[in-house]
Amino acid sequence: MNELQHRVRSYLARTRAVLGTTAEKLLKPLVHLIWRGMRSLDPDRSSDFGGAVARRIGPWLPASRVGRDNLRAAFPEKSTAEIESILSGVWENLGRVAGEFAHLDRVYDWHPLWPGLGRIESRDAERFAQMRDDGKPSLLFAAHLANWELPAVAAAAHGIDAVSVFRMPGMRVFGDLIHEVRRGSMGRLLQTGRMAALAMAAEIERGAHLGLLVDQFWAGGSKVMFFGRLCPANPTIARLARHYECEVRGARVVRLPNHHFRLDITEPLELPRDADGKIAVDATMQMITSIIESWIREHPEQWLWLHRRWRDYF
């Protein structure tokens, strides 16, 4: 029986591998055709097109139920109409991110960090300059808000020695394309995986600024309260801060009218400490999570509600 089970599992694994490879071969020309089409548009039209398509198609996809459940859990006081309006905005924002992604390597024409010029505005240019010039490593947390690719793009454009930690998509046809675009516009990239923690530590030791998205479910992470419900958060950034005693800042993007964005960066946080004077990991993650929650409450339609943040409740 064990031998039979082993053979069945091996057969299923091979079948999944073959089907996955076949699907990728079939998808590759379509993905590149769509990509070329988006690249042929200017950034504004590409964003508008992606937003319009996602707003129309997204509500019919299974992920909408996840988003709706999340929004009801986070905002029990809101009406059904309000929830649906936010959810529609979530899909539009996601579609716009996809449309804008096709133009990330052209973002240098957007005059980053100079208020009133181009598509990216910032009131915190001095803080970016301080990070660039102080010669000290730091940790930056961000969330899936507005176009969450832009903090890394702006850091690279502003001459900051920044390293962005990212997760490669499961399908290689998407992963290769995404990696190629990010590599051309974001400076150094670090892929998650078994050796990622050691690589992150090495970047901190050489004085780099390390950026991480920290707003998704992380099994076994620090327990934090998020919109009044308990969930786990990725503690990597707090553990690195504890070990290296380096600054931690938050970075966020706000989508503005007329295809503009505002990029905000905080001052270094005063992190909570334990009885021994060391940075307290769980309390730090609660502080970071609370900051992210406050950002989301300002513009809930700009956050990616389509993943299960609270898995014990649904």
SVG drawing of the C-alpha trace seen along z (x, -y; Angstrom):
<svg xmlns="http://www.w3.org/2000/svg" viewBox="-26 -72 56 74">
<polyline fill="none" stroke="black" stroke-width="0.4" points="0.0,0.0 2.8,-2.4 4.4,-1.7 1.1,-2.3 0.7,-5.6 4.2,-6.6 3.7,-5.8 0.4,-7.8 2.0,-10.8 4.9,-10.7 2.5,-10.4 0.4,-13.4 3.5,-15.5 4.8,-14.7 1.3,-15.5 1.2,-18.8 4.7,-19.7 3.7,-18.8 0.5,-20.7 2.2,-23.7 4.9,-23.7 2.3,-23.4 0.2,-26.2 3.3,-28.4 4.1,-27.7 0.6,-28.5 0.5,-31.7 3.8,-33.1 2.9,-34.5 -0.3,-35.9 1.4,-37.6 4.0,-39.1 1.3,-40.3 -0.6,-42.0 2.7,-43.4 3.6,-44.9 0.1,-46.4 0.4,-48.1 3.9,-49.4 2.5,-51.0 0.2,-53.2 1.4,-56.2 1.5,-55.6 -1.8,-57.4 -3.8,-55.5 -2.2,-52.2 -3.3,-52.9 -6.8,-53.9 -7.1,-50.8 -5.9,-48.4 -8.2,-50.1 -11.3,-49.9 -10.8,-46.2 -10.1,-45.2 -13.1,-47.1 -15.4,-45.3 -13.9,-41.8 -12.7,-41.7 -16.0,-41.6 -16.8,-38.3 -13.6,-36.6 -13.4,-34.3 -11.0,-36.7 -13.8,-39.2 -15.5,-37.1 -12.2,-37.1 -12.1,-40.9 -15.7,-41.3 -15.3,-39.2 -12.2,-41.1 -13.9,-44.5 -16.9,-43.3 -14.6,-42.2 -12.6,-45.4 -15.5,-47.8 -18.6,-46.2 -20.2,-49.6 -20.2,-50.2 -23.3,-49.4 -23.3,-46.8 -23.2,-49.6 -20.2,-51.1 -18.4,-47.8 -19.1,-47.2 -17.9,-50.6 -14.6,-50.1 -14.2,-46.6 -14.8,-48.1 -12.1,-50.7 -9.7,-47.9 -10.1,-46.2 -9.6,-49.4 -6.4,-50.2 -5.0,-46.7 -5.7,-47.1 -4.0,-50.5 -1.0,-49.0 -0.8,-46.4 -1.1,-49.1 1.5,-51.3 3.9,-48.3 4.4,-48.2 6.1,-51.7 8.1,-51.4 11.4,-51.5 10.3,-54.9 9.6,-56.4 12.7,-58.5 10.7,-60.9 8.3,-61.4 10.6,-63.7 10.4,-61.7 10.6,-63.5 10.1,-67.1 6.7,-68.4 4.5,-69.6 6.6,-68.0 5.7,-64.8 3.5,-62.1 5.2,-61.5 5.1,-64.1 6.7,-64.1 6.9,-66.3 9.7,-64.3 12.6,-64.8 14.9,-65.8 14.3,-62.5 15.3,-60.7 18.4,-62.8 19.2,-62.0 19.0,-58.3 21.2,-58.6 23.9,-60.6 24.0,-59.5 26.1,-56.3 23.9,-54.2 21.8,-51.1 18.1,-51.2 14.9,-49.1 11.9,-50.3 8.4,-48.8 5.7,-49.3 2.2,-47.9 0.3,-47.0 -1.2,-50.5 -1.8,-52.4 1.2,-51.5 3.4,-49.7 6.2,-49.4 7.0,-53.1 9.0,-53.5 11.7,-51.2 11.7,-53.0 11.9,-56.4 14.8,-55.2 16.8,-54.0 16.0,-57.2 17.2,-59.3 20.5,-57.5 19.8,-55.6 21.5,-52.3 18.3,-50.3 17.5,-46.6 14.0,-45.5 12.8,-42.1 10.3,-40.4 8.5,-37.1 8.7,-35.5 5.4,-34.6 4.7,-30.9 4.5,-30.9 7.9,-31.6 6.5,-33.4 5.2,-36.1 8.1,-36.0 10.7,-36.5 8.9,-39.5 8.3,-41.1 11.9,-40.6 13.2,-42.1 11.1,-45.3 12.0,-45.6 15.7,-45.1 15.7,-47.9 14.0,-50.4 14.5,-49.4 18.2,-48.8 19.1,-45.8 16.6,-43.0 16.5,-40.1 14.2,-37.2 12.6,-35.5 13.6,-31.9 15.7,-29.7 18.8,-31.9 16.9,-35.2 17.5,-35.9 21.3,-35.6 21.2,-37.7 19.2,-40.4 21.7,-40.4 24.6,-40.8 22.9,-43.8 22.4,-45.5 26.0,-44.8 27.3,-46.5 25.2,-49.5 22.3,-49.2 18.7,-50.2 16.4,-47.2 12.7,-47.5 10.0,-44.9 6.3,-44.6 4.9,-43.5 1.1,-43.5 0.2,-40.0 -0.5,-36.8 2.7,-35.1 2.2,-31.7 3.9,-31.5 4.7,-35.2 4.2,-37.8 0.6,-38.0 -0.8,-41.5 -4.1,-43.2 -5.2,-44.4 -8.6,-46.2 -9.6,-44.7 -8.7,-41.1 -5.7,-39.0 -3.5,-37.8 0.2,-36.9 2.7,-39.3 6.1,-38.7 8.6,-39.6 11.7,-39.7 12.1,-43.5 11.8,-43.7 14.3,-40.9 16.8,-42.6 16.2,-45.9 16.8,-44.1 20.0,-42.4 21.6,-45.4 20.0,-48.3 19.3,-50.1 16.6,-52.7 13.2,-51.6 11.0,-53.9 7.7,-53.5 7.1,-54.3 3.8,-54.6 2.3,-55.7 -1.0,-57.5 -2.8,-57.5 -4.0,-61.1 -6.3,-62.3 -5.0,-62.8 -2.5,-59.9 -0.4,-61.4 1.0,-59.9 2.3,-61.1 5.2,-59.3 5.5,-59.6 8.3,-58.4 8.3,-58.6 11.0,-59.7 12.8,-56.8 10.4,-55.1 11.0,-55.1 10.7,-51.3 9.5,-49.6 12.1,-47.8 12.0,-44.9 13.3,-44.9 16.9,-44.3 16.7,-47.4 16.6,-45.4 14.0,-46.1 10.9,-44.1 10.0,-42.1 6.3,-41.5 5.6,-45.0 7.5,-46.5 5.4,-44.5 2.3,-45.8 3.5,-49.3 4.2,-48.8 0.9,-47.1 -1.0,-49.9 0.7,-52.4 -0.2,-50.4 -3.8,-50.2 -4.0,-54.0 -2.8,-54.3 -5.4,-51.9 -8.2,-53.6 -7.4,-56.9 -7.8,-55.2 -9.3,-51.7 -9.9,-51.4 -6.2,-51.6 -5.2,-48.5 -5.1,-45.0 -7.9,-43.4 -7.9,-40.3 -5.8,-38.0 -6.9,-36.3 -5.3,-38.4 -7.4,-36.8 -7.5,-33.0 -9.1,-32.0 -12.3,-33.9 -13.4,-32.8"/>
</svg>
